[in-house]
Amino acid sequence: MTALRARCRQPKQLDAGILQAEINSFALRLAAEGKAAKTIRTYTEAVQWFAAAHLIPRTSHARWDQVSGHDVQRWLVHLLTRYSDAYASNQFRALQQFFRWLAEEEQLLDPMARLRAPRVTEKLVPVFTSEELSALAKAWQGRSFGQRRDAAIFAVLTATGIRAGELAGIRYDPLDPRRSDLDLWAREITVRGKGGTARVVRIGHEAARALDRYMRVRSRHGQAWRRELWLGMNNRGPMTANGIYQMISRRGQQAGVDAWTHRFRHHFSHTWLDRGGSEGDLMELNGWSSPQMLRRYGASARSARARRTYDRIMQDRP
């Protein structure tokens, strides 16, 4: 898993040359649709990579209308031999969005119209064991600024499963509750998901207490005036989503647990469904507009229930 992530983060060839103009127009269309900056970057970089690493060096194409389905298929084979099927599928879908837009915009044939994305092998969602959660909780114990901040982040992630970007975007204003995303009495947090869509998530009493402890030490921070809730160590500015990711990974290593921010999202969703929570409510809490992710987490929850049922039925058999 770690090795694969590192390979996917290697610098890519992104100089699309003469083919860049249409990519710029595609990015403008995505922005007009309210797509998040990260989504726009992901989509456009996929198209740039395809152009720079395949079309320009390996074909004579100088225009997008010269690209065929075979070009895309050859690029896909290249990706599948070097990366996971899930990663190749994501690249495929980004290209699919681009060519669909281009076909509509310029009245062209879509070279990907009859192509199918690589089949992604579904894997059981990795969730934390009770022992792992206990070890992580101990890693955050303490009264220092960093320990209380990290303990609050751990509590919010466990209680809500929100994305790292949503967590980093939480705003706090102790003087004006209307400008704050936190309501500890109601135990609610307003977060902004993909495309800036706001939704409200709930937290438990323990998470509210962890946040309260953090906000007390935060008030003495050199940059307590900032609206971002999570501040850096040694009076540094706000934490980014990547900074939160690195902190979680570092704390996990200290506890001997493989931890990253999205694993908390997996754990929250699995636990919700495993305990009989509504799929519709989970979609609302997670900010999902498609039921695609429900199938993944639903399989994990069904597997856990089946194992428990097996133990109950088979334990008395000779």
C-alpha positions as CSV (number, residue, x, y, z in Angstrom):
1,M,0.0,0.0,0.0
2,T,2.7,2.5,1.0
3,A,4.9,1.6,-1.9
4,L,2.0,2.1,-4.3
5,R,1.2,5.5,-2.9
6,A,4.8,6.6,-3.3
7,R,4.9,5.5,-6.9
8,C,1.7,7.3,-7.8
9,R,3.2,10.5,-6.3
10,Q,6.2,10.5,-8.5
11,P,6.5,13.6,-10.8
12,K,4.5,13.2,-14.0
13,Q,5.1,14.6,-17.5
14,L,2.4,17.3,-17.8
15,D,3.6,19.4,-20.7
16,A,0.7,19.0,-23.1
17,G,2.2,21.4,-25.6
18,I,-0.2,22.3,-28.5
19,L,-2.9,20.2,-26.9
20,Q,-3.0,22.4,-23.7
21,A,-5.6,24.9,-25.0
22,E,-8.5,22.5,-24.8
23,I,-7.4,21.3,-21.4
24,N,-7.5,24.9,-20.2
25,S,-11.1,25.2,-21.5
26,F,-12.0,22.0,-19.8
27,A,-10.7,23.3,-16.5
28,L,-12.8,26.5,-17.0
29,R,-15.9,24.4,-17.6
30,L,-15.2,22.4,-14.4
31,A,-14.8,25.6,-12.4
32,A,-18.0,27.0,-13.8
33,E,-19.8,23.8,-12.6
34,G,-18.5,24.5,-9.0
35,K,-16.1,21.6,-8.9
36,A,-13.5,21.7,-6.1
37,A,-10.0,22.9,-6.9
38,K,-8.6,19.4,-6.1
39,T,-11.1,17.8,-8.5
40,I,-10.2,20.2,-11.3
41,R,-6.5,19.6,-10.7
42,T,-7.0,15.8,-10.7
43,Y,-9.0,15.8,-13.9
44,T,-6.8,18.2,-15.8
45,E,-3.5,16.5,-14.7
46,A,-4.9,13.2,-16.0
47,V,-5.5,14.7,-19.4
48,Q,-2.1,16.5,-19.4
49,W,-0.3,13.3,-18.4
50,F,-2.0,11.3,-21.2
51,A,-1.0,14.0,-23.8
52,A,2.5,14.5,-22.5
53,A,3.5,10.9,-21.8
54,H,1.7,9.1,-24.6
55,L,0.2,11.2,-27.4
56,I,3.1,13.6,-28.0
57,P,6.0,11.1,-27.8
58,R,4.2,8.0,-29.2
59,T,1.8,9.3,-31.9
60,S,1.8,12.0,-34.5
61,H,-1.5,13.6,-33.2
62,A,-1.5,17.4,-33.2
63,R,-5.2,17.8,-32.5
64,W,-7.6,16.1,-30.0
65,D,-10.0,15.1,-32.8
66,Q,-7.2,12.7,-34.1
67,V,-7.2,10.7,-30.9
68,S,-8.9,7.3,-31.1
69,G,-10.1,4.7,-28.7
70,H,-7.0,2.6,-29.4
71,D,-4.8,5.5,-28.1
72,V,-6.7,5.5,-24.9
73,Q,-6.6,1.7,-24.6
74,R,-2.8,1.6,-25.1
75,W,-2.4,4.3,-22.4
76,L,-4.7,2.3,-20.1
77,V,-2.5,-0.8,-20.6
78,H,0.5,1.2,-19.7
79,L,-1.2,2.4,-16.4
80,L,-2.4,-1.1,-15.5
81,T,1.1,-2.5,-15.8
82,R,2.5,0.1,-13.4
83,Y,-0.3,1.0,-11.0
84,S,-3.2,-0.5,-9.3
85,D,-6.5,-1.1,-11.2
86,A,-8.2,1.5,-9.0
87,Y,-5.6,4.1,-9.9
88,A,-5.9,3.3,-13.6
89,S,-9.7,3.4,-13.3
90,N,-9.6,6.9,-11.8
91,Q,-7.3,8.1,-14.7
92,F,-9.7,6.5,-17.2
93,R,-12.7,8.3,-15.7
94,A,-10.9,11.7,-15.7
95,L,-10.2,11.2,-19.5
96,Q,-13.8,10.1,-20.0
97,Q,-15.0,13.4,-18.5
98,F,-12.7,15.3,-20.8
99,F,-13.6,13.6,-24.0
100,R,-17.3,13.7,-23.2
101,W,-17.1,17.5,-22.7
102,L,-15.0,17.9,-25.9
103,A,-17.4,15.9,-28.0
104,E,-20.3,18.1,-26.8
105,E,-18.4,21.3,-27.1
106,E,-17.0,20.8,-30.6
107,Q,-19.6,18.3,-32.0
108,L,-17.0,15.6,-32.3
109,L,-17.1,11.8,-31.9
110,D,-16.2,10.6,-28.4
111,P,-13.3,8.2,-28.8
112,M,-14.2,6.7,-25.4
113,A,-17.9,6.2,-26.0
114,R,-17.6,2.4,-26.2
115,L,-14.7,1.9,-23.8
116,R,-15.2,0.5,-20.3
117,A,-13.2,1.4,-17.2
118,P,-10.9,-1.2,-15.8
119,R,-12.7,-3.5,-13.4
120,V,-11.6,-2.7,-9.8
121,T,-11.3,-5.6,-7.5
122,E,-13.3,-4.9,-4.4
123,K,-11.4,-5.3,-1.1
124,L,-12.7,-5.4,2.4
125,V,-12.5,-2.0,4.0
126,P,-9.8,-1.9,6.7
127,V,-11.3,-0.9,10.0
128,F,-9.6,-0.3,13.3
129,T,-9.8,-2.9,16.0
130,S,-10.7,-1.9,19.6
131,E,-7.0,-2.5,20.5
132,E,-5.8,-0.2,17.8
133,L,-8.2,2.5,18.8
134,S,-7.1,2.2,22.4
135,A,-3.4,2.4,21.4
136,L,-4.1,5.5,19.3
137,A,-6.0,7.2,22.1
138,K,-3.0,6.7,24.4
139,A,-0.7,8.2,21.8
140,W,-2.7,11.5,22.2
141,Q,-2.9,11.6,26.0
142,G,-1.4,14.7,27.6
143,R,-2.0,18.4,28.4
144,S,0.3,20.1,26.0
145,F,-1.1,22.1,23.1
146,G,-0.1,19.5,20.5
147,Q,-1.5,16.6,22.5
148,R,-4.9,18.3,23.1
149,R,-5.1,19.4,19.5
150,D,-4.3,15.9,18.2
151,A,-6.6,14.3,20.7
152,A,-9.4,16.5,19.4
153,I,-8.7,15.7,15.8
154,F,-8.6,12.0,16.7
155,A,-12.0,12.3,18.5
156,V,-13.6,14.2,15.6
157,L,-12.4,11.8,13.0
158,T,-13.6,8.8,15.0
159,A,-17.0,10.3,15.6
160,T,-17.7,11.6,12.1
161,G,-15.4,10.1,9.5
162,I,-15.1,13.4,7.7
163,R,-12.5,14.0,5.0
164,A,-9.1,15.5,5.9
165,G,-10.0,18.6,3.7
166,E,-13.3,19.0,5.5
167,L,-11.5,18.7,8.9
168,A,-8.9,21.3,7.9
169,G,-11.6,23.7,6.7
170,I,-13.5,23.9,10.0
171,R,-13.8,27.5,11.2
172,Y,-13.9,28.8,14.7
173,D,-14.7,32.2,16.2
174,P,-15.0,32.3,20.0
175,L,-16.6,35.8,19.9
176,D,-19.2,35.2,17.2
177,P,-20.9,31.8,17.1
178,R,-22.5,32.8,13.7
179,R,-19.0,32.7,12.2
180,S,-18.1,29.4,13.8
181,D,-18.7,25.9,12.5
182,L,-18.7,24.4,16.0
183,D,-21.7,24.1,18.3
184,L,-20.5,22.1,21.3
185,W,-23.8,22.3,23.2
186,A,-25.7,20.8,20.2
187,R,-22.7,18.6,19.5
188,E,-22.7,19.6,15.8
189,I,-20.1,20.6,13.3
190,T,-20.7,22.3,9.9
191,V,-18.3,21.0,7.3
192,R,-17.9,21.8,3.6
193,G,-17.5,18.9,1.3
194,K,-16.6,18.6,-2.4
195,G,-17.7,21.7,-4.4
196,G,-18.1,23.7,-1.2
197,T,-21.4,22.0,-0.3
198,A,-22.1,22.4,3.5
199,R,-23.6,19.8,5.7
200,V,-23.9,19.2,9.5
201,V,-22.3,16.2,11.2
202,R,-22.9,15.1,14.8
203,I,-20.3,14.2,17.5
204,G,-20.6,12.5,20.8
205,H,-20.0,13.9,24.3
206,E,-16.4,12.7,24.5
207,A,-15.5,14.4,21.2
208,A,-17.2,17.6,22.4
209,R,-15.1,17.4,25.6
210,A,-11.9,16.9,23.6
211,L,-12.7,19.9,21.4
212,D,-13.4,22.0,24.5
213,R,-10.1,21.1,26.0
214,Y,-8.3,22.0,22.8
215,M,-10.1,25.3,22.4
216,R,-9.0,26.3,25.9
217,V,-5.3,25.8,25.1
218,R,-5.9,27.3,21.6
219,S,-6.9,30.6,23.2
220,R,-3.3,31.0,24.3
221,H,-1.8,30.3,20.9
222,G,0.0,33.1,19.1
223,Q,-2.4,32.9,16.2
224,A,-5.6,32.3,18.1
225,W,-7.2,35.1,16.1
226,R,-7.3,33.0,12.9
227,R,-10.6,31.6,11.8
228,E,-9.2,28.1,11.1
229,L,-9.8,25.8,14.0
230,W,-6.6,23.7,13.8
231,L,-3.4,25.6,14.4
232,G,0.2,24.5,14.1
233,M,2.8,23.9,16.8
234,N,5.1,26.7,18.1
235,N,2.6,29.4,17.2
236,R,2.5,28.4,13.5
237,G,-0.4,29.1,11.3
238,P,-3.3,26.8,10.4
239,M,-2.8,23.1,9.6
240,T,-3.5,21.9,6.1
241,A,-5.2,18.7,5.1
242,N,-1.7,17.3,4.3
243,G,-0.4,18.4,7.7
244,I,-3.2,16.6,9.4
245,Y,-2.5,13.5,7.3
246,Q,1.1,13.6,8.3
247,M,0.3,14.1,12.0
248,I,-2.1,11.1,12.0
249,S,0.5,8.9,10.3
250,R,3.2,10.0,12.8
251,R,1.0,9.4,15.8
252,G,0.0,6.0,14.3
253,Q,3.6,5.0,14.0
254,Q,4.2,5.9,17.7
255,A,1.2,3.7,18.6
256,G,2.3,0.9,16.3
257,V,-0.9,1.3,14.2
258,D,-1.2,1.8,10.5
259,A,-3.3,5.0,10.6
260,W,-4.2,7.5,7.9
261,T,-7.1,10.0,7.8
262,H,-9.2,8.1,5.3
263,R,-9.1,4.9,7.4
264,F,-11.2,6.8,10.0
265,R,-13.8,7.4,7.2
266,H,-13.7,3.7,6.5
267,H,-14.1,2.8,10.1
268,F,-17.0,5.2,10.7
269,S,-18.9,4.0,7.7
270,H,-18.4,0.4,8.5
271,T,-19.4,0.8,12.1
272,W,-22.5,2.8,11.1
273,L,-23.8,0.1,8.7
274,D,-22.6,-2.8,11.0
275,R,-24.8,-1.4,13.8
276,G,-27.8,-1.2,11.6
277,G,-27.7,2.5,10.6
278,S,-29.6,3.7,7.6
279,E,-27.8,3.8,4.3
280,G,-29.6,7.0,3.4
281,D,-28.5,8.6,6.6
282,L,-24.9,7.5,6.0
283,M,-24.9,9.1,2.6
284,E,-26.1,12.4,4.1
285,L,-23.5,12.3,6.9
286,N,-20.7,11.4,4.5
287,G,-21.7,13.9,1.8
288,W,-22.1,11.2,-0.9
289,S,-24.3,12.0,-3.9
290,S,-23.9,8.5,-5.3
291,P,-24.6,5.1,-3.7
292,Q,-21.4,3.7,-5.2
293,M,-19.5,3.8,-1.9
294,L,-22.4,2.2,0.0
295,R,-21.7,-1.1,-1.9
296,R,-18.1,-1.1,-0.7
297,Y,-18.8,-0.4,2.9
298,G,-21.9,-2.5,2.9
299,A,-19.9,-5.5,1.9
300,S,-17.5,-4.9,4.8
301,A,-20.3,-4.6,7.3
302,R,-22.1,-7.8,6.0
303,S,-18.8,-9.7,6.3
304,A,-18.4,-8.7,9.9
305,R,-22.0,-9.6,10.7
306,A,-21.6,-13.0,9.0
307,R,-18.5,-13.8,11.0
308,R,-20.4,-13.0,14.2
309,T,-23.3,-15.1,13.2
310,Y,-21.0,-18.0,12.4
311,D,-19.5,-17.8,15.9
312,R,-22.9,-17.7,17.5
313,I,-24.3,-20.6,15.5
314,M,-21.2,-22.8,15.5
315,Q,-19.9,-22.3,19.0
316,D,-22.1,-25.0,20.6
317,R,-21.5,-27.6,17.9
318,P,-19.2,-30.5,18.7
